[in-house]
Amino acid sequence: MSFKEIKPEELNFNPFTRIGSDWMLLTAGTEDKFNTMTASWGGAGVFWGKPAVTCYIRPQRYTKEFIDKEELFSVSFLKDGHRDALKLCGSVSGRDHDKIKEAGLTPVFIDGVPAFEEADTILICRKMYRTSMNPADFIDKDADSKFYPEKDYHDMYIAEIVKAVVAE
């Protein structure tokens, strides 16, 4: 599989379906050690005048350790037919499983950042901002009991899209 680079402004997808319905993989680390997780919360737009993505990660997620350590991470949108891989990557921990192998995914490295050959779109992202969600700041008070019964509040990351590639 080969990929071609496009400008982030040339991306042509609906973030509501690609993120919220189709899901995405957040991946970080090195060629020697990396991890991925499925995410269905996030956004795409402009932040500080740069094309950007927003993603949310709970503190117990193993992938968070890699994203916190590295400057760059990838967002991979898989082609149709990989729903089982996305389900597996969202339900088991890379601490305990070789979930990438179990999911049948093929790692590729773009500028040293891990992503997946099964993707039709990959975004290489540089972290710009991180904050921990504070329930005291929730305006929608129902969100706390609905989404955080374990009180494991997400960290929000905003990252610049420094490279976008699409499958050829």
Helices and strands as residue ranges (DSSP letters): E 3-6, G 8-10, H 15-15, I 16-21, E 24-29, E 34-39, E 42-47, E 50-57, H 62-69, E 72-78, H 83-91, H 99-102, E 107-110, E 113-116, E 119-132, G 135-137, H 142-147, E 155-167
